[in-house]
């Protein structure tokens, strides 16, 4: 899975940086968030394929799904 660092989100367990990536499914992409230090991982949600017209939109939506972990301290 290709991952990108979220500039503001931090791990709820250890406060390290979070990375996000997607896994393709037939009708959607599942968005996952991963900690850079511990083994914490969470599925943040899904992005419907029909709602995306360009790959950049997918990454923008995936990043937005991580807003719940901004300022998680």
C-alpha positions as CSV (number, residue, x, y, z in Angstrom):
1,X,0.0,0.0,0.0
2,X,1.3,3.4,-1.0
3,X,1.2,5.8,2.0
4,X,1.4,9.5,2.6
5,X,2.1,11.4,5.8
6,X,-0.7,13.4,7.2
7,X,0.8,16.8,8.2
8,X,-1.2,17.2,11.4
9,X,-2.7,13.9,12.5
10,X,-1.0,12.1,15.4
11,X,-1.4,8.5,16.7
12,X,-3.9,8.3,19.5
13,X,-1.7,5.8,21.3
14,X,1.8,7.2,21.1
15,X,1.4,10.7,19.4
16,X,3.7,9.8,16.5
17,X,3.0,10.9,12.9
18,X,0.2,9.1,11.0
19,X,0.3,7.9,7.4
20,X,-2.7,7.1,5.2
21,X,-3.1,4.8,2.3
22,X,-5.9,3.1,0.3
23,X,-6.8,-0.4,-0.6
24,X,-8.9,-0.9,-3.8
25,X,-12.2,-2.7,-3.6
26,X,-14.6,-3.2,-6.5
27,X,-16.8,-0.3,-5.7
28,X,-14.7,1.8,-3.4
29,X,-11.3,2.5,-1.8
30,X,-10.8,1.6,1.8
31,X,-8.8,4.3,3.6
32,X,-6.4,3.2,6.4
33,X,-4.3,5.2,8.8
34,X,-1.1,3.8,10.2
35,X,1.2,5.0,12.9
36,X,4.9,5.6,12.1
37,X,6.1,4.2,15.4
38,X,3.8,1.7,17.0
39,X,1.5,-0.9,15.5
40,X,-1.7,1.2,15.6
41,X,-3.8,1.0,12.5
42,X,-7.4,2.0,11.8
43,X,-9.7,2.0,8.8
44,X,-10.8,5.6,8.5
45,X,-13.6,5.0,6.0
46,X,-14.4,4.4,2.4
47,X,-14.3,6.5,-0.7
48,X,-16.8,5.6,-3.4
49,X,-15.2,5.1,-6.9
50,X,-18.1,6.9,-8.6
51,X,-17.5,10.0,-6.5
52,X,-13.9,10.4,-7.8
53,X,-12.9,11.7,-11.2
54,X,-9.1,12.1,-10.6
55,X,-6.6,10.3,-8.3
56,X,-5.8,13.6,-6.5
57,X,-9.4,13.7,-5.3
58,X,-9.0,10.3,-3.7
59,X,-5.9,11.4,-1.8
60,X,-7.6,14.6,-0.7
61,X,-10.6,12.7,0.7
62,X,-8.4,10.2,2.3
63,X,-6.5,12.9,4.0
64,X,-9.7,14.6,5.2
65,X,-10.8,11.3,6.8
66,X,-7.8,11.7,9.2
67,X,-9.0,15.0,10.6
68,X,-10.4,13.1,13.6
69,X,-6.8,12.4,14.8
70,X,-5.6,16.0,14.5
71,X,-4.8,17.3,18.0
72,X,-5.6,13.9,19.5
73,X,-3.3,14.7,22.5
